[in-house]
Amino acid sequence: MIISRLGVTTGDPAGIGPEISLLSAAEAEFSENCLILFGSYNLLRDRAAAMKLPFRFERVTFDELLSGRPLPERSILDVPAGEIAAGTGSKASGEAAAQNILKCVEACLRGALDAVVTAPINKKYFQAAGYHFPGHTEFLAHLVQTFSRTPDKTPEIAMAFLADRLKVVLATIHDSMRTVVDAISPELIFRKLSIILTEFPKLGLPCGRVAVAGLNPHAGEDGLMGYEELTNILPGIIEARRNFPKSVIEGPLPGDTLFYRAYRGEFDVVLAMYHDQGLAPVKLIGFGESVNVTLGLPVIRTSVDHGTAYELAGKGTARHESMNSAIRWALRLIEGRRAAASTGF
């Protein structure tokens, strides 16, 4: 019996996305779940042959996927790509990556999939193809807005990185360091804390103790090293405490010790102020294990924690541990959501 149906976007076809998707689909541990790869059938067949992998996939159409009828355990929704050379990103590879995501997200929003798992894209070629978004996360929010036919309502989202012993959510995502300070505001901090305290329980994740990182060294040292903690961060924390009185929210706390404290189990989740503040510790302790999760969407989305690795594409040497982790976390979050729904959350 199929437990869950996962859509796997195979990412930029010039990168290692097709290879790691095929390798993970061959893992016995996922055999009770239906995996539908979104990508070029011919390209995936050729990559499997190059890696000497059994190719036991059947083509499915979008209508067959939406019909709700049982599907083979391993299927491919064929999204034809242009001229693609392994290891060489291009406008064509960016377009193919975007189309994979678009089709997969639409299927999930229409109830045909339980979750979306994404292989890596290259932002340069993604934008060269005309998709002017900083990354996957922002594109997903746009697609939800589009397919939901709510053009005036952009979903409030947050980027989270989950590992067994450290879970981090980002206040800002793909902002340059010059713009981070201006982006952080009490309203932003309150919104991101609200997402954590609303979305984590829906996914079966604990969030009883939340820590908020400071921005400046020593979290500003009471204004000696910067006032942003007092003026931009703390008021947002206070507002979140008022609205979520059952949760313990601490901060702003110095970033140089906070992540170790969370790793040791003192906090369930950390709200980091900017991209590298949060991702450096996560990848240090969990590279290949940690996964990217988009909070605030009506679909579950997990992703690998690495890039397209063009230099490895087509050589059969790509490692797929991170894709395995992304699939495991997707299945775990699906079960968490089902359990939370059954208790009426």
SULDAPE-V140505 format. One record per run of one state. SS is the DSSP state (helix for helix, strand for strand, loop for the rest). FROM is the first residue (numbers start at 1). TO is the last residue. If there is no record, write none. Layout:
# SULDAPE-V140505
((SS | FROM | TO) (SS | FROM | TO))
This chain:
# SULDAPE-V140505
((loop | 1 | 4) (strand | 5 | 9) (loop | 10 | 16) (helix | 17 | 25) (loop | 26 | 27) (helix | 28 | 30) (loop | 31 | 33) (strand | 34 | 39) (loop | 40 | 40) (helix | 41 | 50) (loop | 51 | 57) (strand | 58 | 60) (loop | 61 | 61) (helix | 62 | 67) (loop | 68 | 73) (strand | 74 | 78) (loop | 79 | 84) (strand | 85 | 85) (loop | 86 | 87) (strand | 88 | 88) (loop | 89 | 90) (helix | 91 | 109) (loop | 110 | 114) (strand | 115 | 118) (loop | 119 | 122) (helix | 123 | 128) (loop | 129 | 135) (helix | 136 | 147) (loop | 148 | 157) (strand | 158 | 162) (loop | 163 | 166) (strand | 167 | 170) (loop | 171 | 176) (helix | 177 | 183) (loop | 184 | 185) (helix | 186 | 202) (loop | 203 | 208) (strand | 209 | 213) (loop | 214 | 216) (helix | 217 | 220) (loop | 221 | 222) (strand | 223 | 223) (loop | 224 | 225) (strand | 226 | 226) (loop | 227 | 227) (helix | 228 | 243) (loop | 244 | 247) (strand | 248 | 253) (loop | 254 | 254) (helix | 255 | 263) (loop | 264 | 268) (strand | 269 | 272) (loop | 273 | 274) (helix | 275 | 286) (loop | 287 | 290) (strand | 291 | 295) (loop | 296 | 300) (strand | 301 | 303) (loop | 304 | 309) (helix | 310 | 312) (loop | 313 | 320) (helix | 321 | 342) (loop | 343 | 345))
